[in-house]
Amino acid sequence: MESRKGLAPSGPVPALYRVFPYLEIAKATEPGGALCVPRQGGGRLDNPGAYSVLYLSDAAAGAIAEAFGRFPAWTAAILEGSPALPGSVRAIARFHLADDAAVCNLDDPALLKALGLRPSGVVSRDYSRSRAWAQRIYNRRQWIGVRWWSYYDPQWTSFGLWNTGRLKLEDVWPLRLDDPALHDAGRAIRRRVAA
């Protein structure tokens, strides 16, 4: 069965999440806001000369793993905000993505073939390769972003959106060490959560 507009045949995504440095007084698109796209250049899909990318996950635990996976132990220090945003804290935002939003599904074998991509190219840690295919997909002007399986656990789907107009912010809450999603992520990727 062919994907509808590049979306997975399984249907719409129930919610999307991201971890970010949160300032309660910031507007959504300002630094400290849930829809603020951080400075680009270091991410898998980044092509700052052409577009900016907001990275998300289809699970709160997936967003947490992506944000903190590089740390071997999760302590209160990882929940501190950004030094560039005094008073900020790490928070998680939940969004609704419009059901008819056209997102390029890189977990669809037929679509991968049509795009001339292999799964190994999608998950490559060589970001010059992943940025090249992201630019090609962006240049087609068919999709508002892409989705692929998480580097940390394929049960989670990662999203990179260059058009956030179809996202609706639903909720934001500061992360705490006792957050169930943080513990779920820690168990899934084998990180110690220090109380």
N, C-alpha and C positions, 0 to 999 in steps of 0.2 A: 504494500500500500504506500503510495507516495505521500510525503509529509505535506500538510496544509501550510502553505506560505513558509516552509522551512521549519515549522514547529514540529515537535515530536508527535507521532500519531496518538500517543497516550493522552493528549489533551493539554489544557492550560496548566500553568504553574500556580499552585495555591497561594504562595507568598514568596517573597525574596527578602534577603537579609544582608546587612553589611555592618562591620565593626568600624568605628571611626572616632576621632577625638571630638567630643561633644561639649558645646557651650550652650547652656540653656537659653541664654539671651540672643543667640544667633538666629537669623532667619535661615530657612532651609537651604538656600543656595549660597549662603555666606560661609566663610571659614568657621568651623564649629557646627555647621548645620548638616542635616542628614543627606542632603542632595548636593553638597559641595564636592566637586570633583577635585581631588588633590593634584598637586603639580605632577606632571607626567614625565615619563622617560625611563622608568625602571621596571615597568610591568610587562607581562607577557604579550599584550596586544597594543602597547603604546606606540603611537605615531603622532606625536604632539604637533607636527607641522600640518597634519590633515584633520585630526579630530582629537577629542578627549574621551576617556573611558571611565565609566563608573563600574567597579567590580562588585559583584554580589554573589550570593549562594542561595540555593533553594531550601536550605536548612540553617537554622541559627547555629547549630554545632559546626556546620560546614564553614560558615563565615568566620567563626571563632578559630577554627583550625587554620584557615588561610591567613588570618591576621597574626596568630601567635605560634604557628607551627615551627618556626625557626628557633624558638626558645625551648631548651630541654626541660625546664621546670617552670611552672606557672605560679607566680607569686603576686602579691599586691602591686609590685613594681610594674608589671605589664599592664595593669589597669589604669595607670596614671595617664593623664592626657598628654598632649604635645607641648614641648617647651615653647613652641612658637605661638601657642594659644594658652596663656596663663589662665588658670582656673578651670581648664577643660579636664574631662575624664573620659575614659574609653566607654563607649556606649554601643548598643546594638539597635539598629533601626529595622523595622519591618515595613515592607512595601507590598502593594498589590500591583501586578503587571496586567494591563488590559488583556483580556482573553484573546483578542484578535491581533495582538502585537506580533509583528513578523520578526522572529529571532531565528538566525541561522543555526540549525541544530547539527552540531558536529558529531553527534552520537548516531546519526542516521547514515548507514552505509551507502545508500543510493546517493545521498547528497554529497558525502565525502568523495565518491567516485566522480560525480559531476563537477566537483570543484578541483579534481586532480590532487586530492589530499589523502594521506595515509594516517591511521591512528597514531603512529609513532611521530609523525610531523606535528600533530595537534598537541601532544603532551611533551614534546621536546623541551628540554631545559635550555636549548640554544635559542634565546629570545630573538636573535636576528632572523631566524627561520619563522618563528611564530608571528613576529611583527610583519614579515613579508606576506604571509597568507592572510593576516588580518587586514592589511591594506588592500589586497586584491578583493576580499569580500566586501569591505567598505566601498570600494570603487564601483561595485555592481549596483549600489543604491537600491537593493531589494529588501534589506533588513535593517533593523535598528540596533543590531548587535549580534553577538554569537553566544552559544552555550556549548559547554563541553564538560567532561567528567573531571572531578577534582583530582589534583595531584595527590592529595593526602588520602582520599578514599573515594572510590568510584560510586559509592552509594549517594554521594552529594554531587550536585550539578553546579558548576561555576558559570557565571554569566559575566560578560563584558558588554556594556551598552554604551554606544556613542550618541544615542538619542534617548534622553530620559523623559521625554514628554509623555510617554505612556505609563509612567510610574506614578502611583499615588502613595504618599507617605501615610502609614496607618498608626504607627506607634514608635516611640523611642524610650529606652530605659538604660540607665547606667549599669554596666556590668559589675558583678560582684563575684568573689571567689566561690560563693555558695550557689551560683546560678546553675540550674540543672543542665542547661545547654553547654556550659563550660565544662562540666564534669563529663557529659556525653562525648564532647570533642576530645577531652583528655584521654578517656578510655579508648576511643576509636583509634587515636594516633599515638597512644602510649606516652603520654606526657603526665608527669607528676604534678598534681595540684596541691600546693602548700598552703595550708590554712593559716 
